[in-house]
Amino acid sequence: MRYHNWKTICVGRYLVDVPTNVQLNYVYSINSGDTKLEKVPGTVEDAKRMANDKVRELQSTPHKLKGTSYIKSIPLANNGILVQGWSLKSSLLASNIFLYIPITTRGNPFVYTYTVEILSDDERTDLPKLIAFAASFQPLEEGVIPKGEGLCLDDVILVDLPESFSEFVSVYWKDPFAKGLQLAFRTMMVSNERPWLSEEPGKEDKECRGLEGSERCDRLRLGKRPVGPIQGEELCIAGHTYDGRYRTYSFEWNNPGVPNSKTSQNLTATLFYTGVPLRYPEAPTPFFTDAEALADWDRFVNSIRIRPVEKGEGHE
C-alpha cells in the first residue's frame, strides 16, 4: 500500500478515512439552484464590513421603481447579517439575499458568505428558512467526530437545516508526491432515480478514453460492492501511459441514492491516476502493481460509513 496512516473525517452526513499527509479540498452547495456558498478568513468585524460594503453597493445602484436597489438588512444569530436587494433594476419580482456568517472554528476565524435569489411571492416562506440556515452553522473541533444530527462541510457542521434544502458535499485530494493521482468522495441529494454503474451504457469505454494514452483498458473489477449496510457497485479499469511504461487507473464506487432523501444520498468514491506526466518523466509512479493500487482503493472504500446519529433512517 502507498498510504499507511489514515484519519477519519466527516463529509456531509457520512464518515470516510483519508491519508494523513494530503491536503484536503472541499466543494459544496446548499439549496442548489443559483446559490453560492463560500468561505474567507475573517472576524465578526470583517463580516460587518462586508455587509456594509454590500449595502453601499445596493444603495448606489438605481432602481426605476424604488429609487435604489437596497431593501433592508437584518441582524442574525451568532453575529450574522442578512442584506436584501432587488435583483433587477426595473422589477419587483425577485430579490437577492446576501448572508454574512462569522464563525471561529478550530482556532481560526472565518466568514461564510451565501447568495441566493428568491421570488417576492415566496419571501414570507423563504426568508425564515434562510435565517434558520444562517443560524445552523456550528464549529467543528479538530479530530472530533460530531455525534448529533447535521451536515459536515469543511470546518463547520450545519445543524437543523431546513428540510427543503438540498445538499452536495465533496472532498478530494491530490498527492503532492504522486503527480496525476487524485482521490475523491462525494455525497449529494438527488431529485430522481439514478442508474447503477452496471446500468450506464458505455461507462467502461468512456472511463478508458479518459485515461490518456490508453487505446485499450483492462477491467480489474465490475460488480456489486456493498460497504457495511450501504449497497454499492464498483468499476475498476487500468490502462497504460503513452510510452507503455506505467499503468493508469480509473476506479469508481457508487450508490445511486434514494430521491429526495437526506439519509440515503447518492454516494461516489473515485481514484484516478493519469500516469507519470510526459513533462515530468522522472516523477515516481505511486503504484507499481495493480494489487497495490487496489489495496489503497479497498482501504479507502471500506471506510465509507454513515455517521451515527440518534434520528434518521438507514441507508439503502
N, C-alpha and C positions, 0 to 999 in steps of 0.2 A: 504494500500500500504506500501511496505517496504521503498521505496525511495520517499522523498518528495521534495528534492531540486535537480534541474536538470540544466544543461547548454548546450548550442548549440556548436557543433564542426563541422568543415569542414573535410569530409573524401572523398578523390578523388574529384569528381565533384558534391557531394551531401552534404546535411546537415543532422545531426541527433542529438538528445538530449541524454545526458548521465548523470548519477548521479554525483554530485559534489564531493563525498567523496571516489571515487575509483581511482586506478592507471591505466591509460590507456596504453596499449601496442599495437604497430603498427607493421604490416608486410606488405611489399610492394615489387613489382617487376615492373621494367620498361623495355620495349622492350623484355620481356620474354626470351625464349631460355636459353642458358647457360650464364646468366648475373648475376651480384652480386652487389647490391647497399646497402651500409652500412654507418652508421654514428658513429663517435667517437668524444669525446671532443677534441678541438684543435684550434689553431690560424692559421693565414696565414703562420707564420714561421714553424709551425708543418706540414702544407701541403707541404711546400718546402722540409722539412727534409724527409717526407715520399716519395716524388717523387725522391729525390736524392738517398734514400736507394734503391728504385726500379731500378734506373739507374745503380747503382753499382752492384746490383744483376744480371742484364741482361748483363752488361759488363764483369762480371766474369763467365758467362755461355757460354761455347764454342759453336760455330755453324760451322758445317762442310763446309758450302758454303760461309759464310760471316765473319768468324773469331769469332765474338761474337754474342749474341742474341739481343743486343741493336740496335735499328733502329734510333729513334730520340725522341726529346722532343719538345713540342710546348707550349709556354705561352698562357693562355686563358684569357677571360674576367673575371673580379672580382677576379683577383689573382689566378685563377685556373691553373692547369698544366696538360698536356697530355703527357704520356710516352707510347712509342710503342716498342714492342719487338717481335721477331719471336716466334711462338707457339711451333714449333718442331725444334730440333737441326740439322736436316738434310733435311729440306724442306722450300720452299719459298711460299707455297700455302696459308698460313694464318698467321696472327699476332694477338697478344693480345694488347688491348688498356686499359690503366690504367688512370683513371681520378681522380684528387685530387681537390676538390671543397670546399674552405673555405667559411664560411658564419657565420655571427653573427645574431642570431635571438632570440627575447625575452630576450635580455641581455646576452645570452650565446654563446660563440664561438664554432663552430663545424667544422669538416671536413667530407664531404661526399665523399666516395670512390666508384668508379664504375669500374667494369671489364667486358670486353666483347671480344669475338674473332670475327674477320672479315676476309673474304677471300680477298686475294690480288687482285683478279679480280674486287672486289666490292669496293675497297678502295676509288676510286675517288668519289663515291656517299655516302659511309658510313661514311667516316671521317668528312665531313662537317656536317652531321647530328649529330654526337657525339659532335662536337664543339658547335653546336647550343643547344644541350641538356645540356651541361655544363653551358652555358650562361643563361639557363632558370630558375635557382634556385634563388628564391626571398624569403626574410624573411616573416614570419607571425607574426603579433602583438598579444599579449596576449589578449584574449577576443574580438578580432575584426574579423568579418567575411569578407573575401576579396570579392570585388564586381566585379573584372574583370575576364576574362577567365583564366582558369588554373586548375591544378591538385594539391589538397592539400595532403601532406604527414603528417608527424608528426609536424615538426617545420618549414616547408617551403612550398611554393607553386611553382609549375613548370609552367612557363608561355611560351606559344608558343612552346610547344613540337612538334617535327617532327610528321607529320600526320601518318607516318608508324609505330610509336612506340605504342606497346600495353601497357595496364595499368592494374595493380592489386593493390588494397589498401584495407587493412583490419585493423580494430581496435577491440580489445577485452579487457575485464576487469574481474578480479576476486575480489569478495568482501572479504576483509580480515576478516570480522566478520561473514561470512557465508561460511564455508568450503564446497567445492564441487559445488559452484554456479558460472557459467560463462555466460556472455552475449557477443555477438559479432555482428558486422555489416561488410559486405564485398561488395565491388563493383569491377567488373572486365570486361574487354572486352572479348568477346568470338568470336571464328572463325567460329562456325557453330551453327545451331539451337539446342536449349536445351528443354527438356520437362518441363511442369508444374509439380508441386508436385503431383497433382492428376493423372498424366500420368506415374509416376515412379512405375513400378511393385514391389510389396513387400516393398514399402517405410515404411509403418506403422510398419510392423513386424520387419524390420531392426532397426528402431529407438527404438522399445520396447526392443529388445535384447541389445541395447547399454545402457539401464538403468539396471545396475547390480542389481540382486535380484528380478527382475520382470519377472515372468513367464507369466503374463497377464497384459495388459495395458488397460486403459480406454481412449477412444477417447473423448477429450473435444471439439475439433473443427477440421473441414476439409472442405475447400471450398474457394470460391473467397473472397479476402480481398483487395479491392483497397485502396490506400492511396493517396488521392488527385487525380491528373491526372495519377498516376502510378498504373497500373494494377498489381494485385498480388494474390497469393494463400497462405493459411497457413494450417499447420498441427500441432495440439497441442495434445500431449498424456501425460498421467500420469500413473506412476507405484507405487511400494512400495519398501521400503528398505527390506533387508533380514529378519529383525525381524518384519516387518509389522508395525512398529510404525509411520513411516513418509512417505509422498508422495515423489516421484521423478518426474522430469518433462523433457520433450524434446519438445520444441516449435520451429517451423521454419516458416518463411515467405520468399517468393521468387518471383522474377520476372525473367524469363529466359533471357531477354535482346534480342537485335537485333544484329545479327552477324556483327562484324567489326564496330560497332557504338561507338563513344566516348560519345554520349549524351543519348543513350538508352542502358545502360550497364546491365549486369547480376547483380542483387542485391539479397543479402541474409542476413536476420537477424535471430539470434538464441538465445534461452535461454536454458541452460542445467543445471540441478541440479541432482547430483547423490545421494543426501540424506546425512544424518548425517553419516560420516565415522565410521566404526567399531572401528578404533583406537582412535577416538575422540567421545566416546559415549555421552559425556556431552555437545558437541557443539550444540548451538541452531539452530533450523530449521529456514530458512528465511521466509517461508510461512506456515501459519497454516491452510489455506484453499485453495482450487483450485481457488476460486474467488479472493483471494489476489494475487496469482501468476499471474492470467490473468490480473489483474488490472495493475501491473507493466509492464507486457508484452504489453498491449494496449498503455500505456503511451510511451513506447519505440518505437513501430512500427509506431504509429500515427505521430511521429515526423519526420519520413523519408521524405525528400523532395529534389527537385532539387535546387541546388544553383543558384539563379538568375544571369544571365549574359546577356550582350547585344546581343550576337550572339549565334546561336545554335538551333537545332531542339528540339521539345518536346519529352518527354518520351513516349514509347509505353507500 
